[in-house]
Protein backbone atom coordinates (compact mmCIF):
# COMPACT_ATOMS: atom_id res chain seq x y z
CA UNK A 1 0.00 0.00 0.00
CA UNK A 2 1.34 3.39 -0.92
CA UNK A 3 0.32 6.35 1.14
CA UNK A 4 -1.27 9.18 -0.76
CA UNK A 5 -0.94 12.68 0.52
CA UNK A 6 -4.08 14.74 0.35
CA UNK A 7 -3.43 17.81 -1.73
CA UNK A 8 -5.40 20.91 -0.96
CA UNK A 9 -6.38 23.10 -3.86
CA UNK A 10 -4.73 26.51 -3.80
CA UNK A 11 -6.92 29.35 -2.64
CA UNK A 12 -9.01 30.71 -5.46
CA UNK A 13 -7.98 34.21 -6.45
CA UNK A 14 -10.87 36.49 -7.29
CA UNK A 15 -10.73 39.53 -9.55
CA UNK A 16 -11.32 41.85 -6.60
CA UNK A 17 -8.36 40.40 -4.71
CA UNK A 18 -10.45 39.84 -1.57
CA UNK A 19 -10.01 36.62 0.37
CA UNK A 20 -13.09 34.46 0.87
CA UNK A 21 -13.72 32.58 4.12
CA UNK A 22 -16.01 29.67 4.82
CA UNK A 23 -18.68 29.77 7.51
CA UNK A 24 -16.55 27.47 9.67
CA UNK A 25 -13.48 29.70 9.25
CA UNK A 26 -15.54 32.77 10.11
CA UNK A 27 -17.00 31.09 13.20
CA UNK A 28 -13.51 30.17 14.43
CA UNK A 29 -12.11 33.67 13.75
CA UNK A 30 -14.98 35.37 15.59
CA UNK A 31 -14.73 32.97 18.55
CA UNK A 32 -11.00 33.79 18.82
CA UNK A 33 -11.86 37.51 18.59
CA UNK A 34 -9.74 37.78 15.44
CA UNK A 35 -12.46 39.03 13.10
CA UNK A 36 -15.43 41.36 12.96
CA UNK A 37 -18.40 40.84 10.67
CA UNK A 38 -19.88 43.76 8.74
CA UNK A 39 -23.22 43.44 6.94
CA UNK A 40 -23.04 45.80 3.94
CA UNK A 41 -26.71 45.49 2.93
CA UNK A 42 -29.47 47.95 3.76
CA UNK A 43 -31.39 48.27 7.03
CA UNK A 44 -34.45 46.36 5.77
CA UNK A 45 -32.32 43.37 4.69
CA UNK A 46 -30.42 43.44 7.99
CA UNK A 47 -33.69 43.55 9.94
CA UNK A 48 -35.01 40.59 7.95
CA UNK A 49 -32.08 38.46 9.09
CA UNK A 50 -28.34 38.75 9.65
CA UNK A 51 -25.32 36.92 11.04
CA UNK A 52 -25.49 37.16 14.84
CA UNK A 53 -22.99 39.72 16.12
CA UNK A 54 -22.60 41.43 12.77
CA UNK A 55 -22.65 45.21 12.50
CA UNK A 56 -24.67 46.98 9.82
CA UNK A 57 -22.70 49.40 7.67
CA UNK A 58 -24.29 49.70 4.20
CA UNK A 59 -21.72 49.48 1.41
CA UNK A 60 -22.19 53.09 0.35
CA UNK A 61 -21.43 54.26 3.88
CA UNK A 62 -18.25 52.27 4.61
CA UNK A 63 -15.99 55.29 3.98
CA UNK A 64 -17.94 57.27 6.61
CA UNK A 65 -17.32 54.57 9.24
CA UNK A 66 -13.71 53.62 8.48
CA UNK A 67 -12.51 54.82 11.90
CA UNK A 68 -14.95 52.46 13.63
CA UNK A 69 -13.31 49.39 12.10
CA UNK A 70 -10.56 47.67 14.11
CA UNK A 71 -7.08 47.69 12.61
CA UNK A 72 -5.98 44.56 14.46
CA UNK A 73 -8.67 42.15 13.22
CA UNK A 74 -9.83 40.67 9.96
CA UNK A 75 -12.84 42.57 8.65
CA UNK A 76 -15.32 40.23 7.00
CA UNK A 77 -18.11 41.76 4.95
CA UNK A 78 -21.15 40.04 3.50
CA UNK A 79 -24.07 41.08 1.37
CA UNK A 80 -26.31 38.05 0.95
N, CA and C atoms as a LAMMPS dump frame, in Angstrom:
ITEM: TIMESTEP
0
ITEM: NUMBER OF ATOMS
240
ITEM: BOX BOUNDS ff ff ff
-5.0000000000000000e+02 5.0000000000000000e+02
-5.0000000000000000e+02 5.0000000000000000e+02
-5.0000000000000000e+02 5.0000000000000000e+02
ITEM: ATOMS id mol type element x y z
1 1 1 N 0.837 -1.184 0
2 1 2 C 0 0 0
3 1 3 C 0.877 1.241 0
4 2 1 N 0.626 2.118 -0.928
5 2 2 C 1.344 3.392 -0.917
6 2 3 C 0.456 4.445 -0.272
7 3 1 N 1.084 5.3 0.488
8 3 2 C 0.315 6.351 1.143
9 3 3 C 0.176 7.531 0.198
10 4 1 N -1.031 8.006 0.076
11 4 2 C -1.271 9.177 -0.756
12 4 3 C -1.443 10.38 0.139
13 5 1 N -0.77 11.448 -0.229
14 5 2 C -0.939 12.68 0.52
15 5 3 C -2.113 13.442 -0.067
16 6 1 N -2.943 13.957 0.809
17 6 2 C -4.079 14.742 0.352
18 6 3 C -3.568 16.118 -0.049
19 7 1 N -3.851 16.5 -1.253
20 7 2 C -3.429 17.81 -1.726
21 7 3 C -4.599 18.772 -1.658
22 8 1 N -4.373 19.89 -1.029
23 8 2 C -5.403 20.91 -0.963
24 8 3 C -5.283 21.804 -2.18
25 9 1 N -6.406 22.182 -2.71
26 9 2 C -6.384 23.099 -3.859
27 9 3 C -5.899 24.457 -3.375
28 10 1 N -5.149 25.164 -4.211
29 10 2 C -4.726 26.507 -3.803
30 10 3 C -5.947 27.409 -3.66
31 11 1 N -5.798 28.427 -2.822
32 11 2 C -6.923 29.352 -2.644
33 11 3 C -7.278 29.976 -3.985
34 12 1 N -8.551 30.074 -4.24
35 12 2 C -9.013 30.712 -5.456
36 12 3 C -8.73 32.209 -5.367
37 13 1 N -8.206 32.766 -6.421
38 13 2 C -7.982 34.207 -6.445
39 13 3 C -9.104 34.842 -7.254
40 14 1 N -9.76 35.802 -6.642
41 14 2 C -10.867 36.488 -7.291
42 14 3 C -10.384 37.802 -7.881
43 15 1 N -11.112 38.306 -8.86
44 15 2 C -10.734 39.53 -9.554
45 15 3 C -10.594 40.716 -8.599
46 16 1 N -11.398 40.719 -7.525
47 16 2 C -11.322 41.852 -6.599
48 16 3 C -10.178 41.719 -5.597
49 17 1 N -9.502 40.592 -5.586
50 17 2 C -8.362 40.401 -4.706
51 17 3 C -8.732 40.107 -3.258
52 18 1 N -10.018 40.067 -2.947
53 18 2 C -10.45 39.84 -1.569
54 18 3 C -10.48 38.349 -1.25
55 19 1 N -9.994 37.999 -0.077
56 19 2 C -10.011 36.616 0.369
57 19 3 C -11.434 36.222 0.748
58 20 1 N -11.798 34.996 0.463
59 20 2 C -13.094 34.461 0.872
60 20 3 C -12.862 33.534 2.057
61 21 1 N -13.804 33.51 3.001
62 21 2 C -13.716 32.581 4.117
63 21 3 C -14.982 31.742 4.153
64 22 1 N -14.835 30.534 4.677
65 22 2 C -16.006 29.668 4.822
66 22 3 C -16.729 30.032 6.12
67 23 1 N -17.914 29.52 6.282
68 23 2 C -18.681 29.772 7.505
69 23 3 C -17.917 29.222 8.712
70 24 1 N -17.311 28.049 8.564
71 24 2 C -16.555 27.468 9.675
72 24 3 C -15.341 28.322 10.026
73 25 1 N -14.63 28.822 8.995
74 25 2 C -13.482 29.704 9.25
75 25 3 C -13.933 30.969 9.976
76 26 1 N -15.03 31.543 9.5
77 26 2 C -15.543 32.767 10.111
78 26 3 C -15.915 32.517 11.572
79 27 1 N -16.603 31.425 11.841
80 27 2 C -17.004 31.095 13.199
81 27 3 C -15.775 30.999 14.108
82 28 1 N -14.73 30.326 13.633
83 28 2 C -13.507 30.169 14.429
84 28 3 C -12.822 31.513 14.661
85 29 1 N -12.751 32.357 13.622
86 29 2 C -12.112 33.666 13.75
87 29 3 C -12.855 34.557 14.743
88 30 1 N -14.184 34.547 14.681
89 30 2 C -14.984 35.368 15.592
90 30 3 C -14.843 34.859 17.028
91 31 1 N -14.866 33.539 17.203
92 31 2 C -14.726 32.971 18.549
93 31 3 C -13.378 33.32 19.164
94 32 1 N -12.333 33.428 18.329
95 32 2 C -10.999 33.791 18.819
96 32 3 C -10.821 35.306 18.881
97 33 1 N -11.895 36.049 18.596
98 33 2 C -11.865 37.512 18.594
99 33 3 C -10.825 38.06 17.605
100 34 1 N -10.694 37.375 16.46
101 34 2 C -9.735 37.78 15.439
102 34 3 C -10.41 38.403 14.225
103 35 1 N -11.737 38.466 14.241
104 35 2 C -12.457 39.025 13.099
105 35 3 C -13.716 39.732 13.564
106 36 1 N -14.142 40.709 12.762
107 36 2 C -15.435 41.356 12.962
108 36 3 C -16.224 41.175 11.68
109 37 1 N -17.541 41.089 11.822
110 37 2 C -18.4 40.841 10.672
111 37 3 C -19.227 42.092 10.399
112 38 1 N -19.148 42.57 9.158
113 38 2 C -19.884 43.76 8.739
114 38 3 C -20.878 43.366 7.653
115 39 1 N -22.149 43.662 7.91
116 39 2 C -23.223 43.436 6.936
117 39 3 C -23.319 44.71 6.102
118 40 1 N -23.07 44.612 4.799
119 40 2 C -23.041 45.803 3.939
120 40 3 C -24.331 45.993 3.138
121 41 1 N -25.417 45.323 3.596
122 41 2 C -26.705 45.486 2.93
123 41 3 C -27.426 46.696 3.515
124 42 1 N -28.699 46.831 3.214
125 42 2 C -29.472 47.951 3.762
126 42 3 C -30.169 47.532 5.065
127 43 1 N -30.756 48.516 5.739
128 43 2 C -31.387 48.271 7.034
129 43 3 C -32.501 47.231 6.95
130 44 1 N -33.332 47.302 5.902
131 44 2 C -34.447 46.357 5.771
132 44 3 C -33.937 44.92 5.643
133 45 1 N -32.888 44.72 4.852
134 45 2 C -32.325 43.374 4.694
135 45 3 C -31.729 42.879 6.007
136 46 1 N -31.019 43.776 6.697
137 46 2 C -30.419 43.441 7.99
138 46 3 C -31.507 43.035 8.985
139 47 1 N -32.586 43.835 9.022
140 47 2 C -33.688 43.554 9.94
141 47 3 C -34.37 42.226 9.629
142 48 1 N -34.365 41.84 8.359
143 48 2 C -35.01 40.59 7.947
144 48 3 C -34.204 39.373 8.393
145 49 1 N -32.929 39.557 8.63
146 49 2 C -32.084 38.459 9.087
147 49 3 C -30.629 38.766 8.82
148 50 1 N -29.768 38.473 9.807
149 50 2 C -28.343 38.748 9.648
150 50 3 C -27.524 37.79 10.504
151 51 1 N -26.223 37.758 10.257
152 51 2 C -25.317 36.921 11.037
153 51 3 C -25.27 37.487 12.457
154 52 1 N -25.53 36.666 13.465
155 52 2 C -25.49 37.155 14.845
156 52 3 C -24.144 37.822 15.158
157 53 1 N -24.21 38.992 15.761
158 53 2 C -22.991 39.72 16.121
159 53 3 C -22.472 40.628 15.04
160 54 1 N -23.079 40.575 13.857
161 54 2 C -22.6 41.433 12.774
162 54 3 C -23.064 42.867 12.996
163 55 1 N -22.323 43.786 12.412
164 55 2 C -22.654 45.212 12.502
165 55 3 C -23.101 45.681 11.128
166 56 1 N -24.162 46.457 11.095
167 56 2 C -24.667 46.976 9.824
168 56 3 C -23.925 48.249 9.439
169 57 1 N -23.257 48.204 8.289
170 57 2 C -22.697 49.403 7.669
171 57 3 C -22.949 49.236 6.162
172 58 1 N -24.011 49.853 5.634
173 58 2 C -24.294 49.703 4.203
174 58 3 C -23.075 50.065 3.345
175 59 1 N -22.899 49.338 2.252
176 59 2 C -21.715 49.484 1.405
177 59 3 C -21.403 50.933 1.054
178 60 1 N -22.418 51.706 0.728
179 60 2 C -22.194 53.088 0.347
180 60 3 C -21.735 53.981 1.481
181 61 1 N -21.794 53.463 2.713
182 61 2 C -21.43 54.263 3.878
183 61 3 C -20.118 53.831 4.536
184 62 1 N -19.48 52.794 3.996
185 62 2 C -18.246 52.266 4.609
186 62 3 C -17.213 53.375 4.84
187 63 1 N -17.003 54.224 3.84
188 63 2 C -15.991 55.286 3.977
189 63 3 C -16.286 56.201 5.164
190 64 1 N -17.559 56.4 5.489
191 64 2 C -17.939 57.266 6.606
192 64 3 C -17.699 56.606 7.965
193 65 1 N -17.465 55.305 7.977
194 65 2 C -17.32 54.57 9.24
195 65 3 C -15.956 53.904 9.371
196 66 1 N -15.017 54.286 8.528
197 66 2 C -13.714 53.617 8.477
198 66 3 C -13.01 53.638 9.837
199 67 1 N -13.182 54.711 10.601
200 67 2 C -12.509 54.817 11.9
201 67 3 C -13.127 53.923 12.966
202 68 1 N -14.301 53.362 12.685
203 68 2 C -14.95 52.456 13.633
204 68 3 C -14.469 51.016 13.465
205 69 1 N -13.758 50.749 12.38
206 69 2 C -13.307 49.392 12.097
207 69 3 C -11.969 49.132 12.779
208 70 1 N -11.828 47.97 13.429
209 70 2 C -10.564 47.666 14.108
210 70 3 C -9.434 47.449 13.106
211 71 1 N -8.25 47.87 13.484
212 71 2 C -7.083 47.691 12.609
213 71 3 C -6.338 46.39 12.909
214 72 1 N -6.695 45.743 14.025
215 72 2 C -5.975 44.558 14.456
216 72 3 C -6.759 43.262 14.24
217 73 1 N -7.859 43.349 13.48
218 73 2 C -8.67 42.153 13.225
219 73 3 C -9.018 42.068 11.746
220 74 1 N -9.349 40.849 11.321
221 74 2 C -9.833 40.674 9.959
222 74 3 C -11.238 41.269 9.9
223 75 1 N -11.514 41.998 8.857
224 75 2 C -12.837 42.571 8.65
225 75 3 C -13.509 41.736 7.566
226 76 1 N -14.602 41.093 7.928
227 76 2 C -15.32 40.226 6.997
228 76 3 C -16.645 40.898 6.662
229 77 1 N -16.854 41.161 5.374
230 77 2 C -18.111 41.757 4.946
231 77 3 C -18.944 40.702 4.234
232 78 1 N -20.26 40.918 4.274
233 78 2 C -21.146 40.038 3.496
234 78 3 C -22.355 40.83 3.038
235 79 1 N -22.944 40.342 1.95
236 79 2 C -24.073 41.082 1.366
237 79 3 C -25.22 40.174 0.951
238 80 1 N -25.175 38.909 1.289
239 80 2 C -26.307 38.05 0.947
240 80 3 C -26.416 36.907 1.942
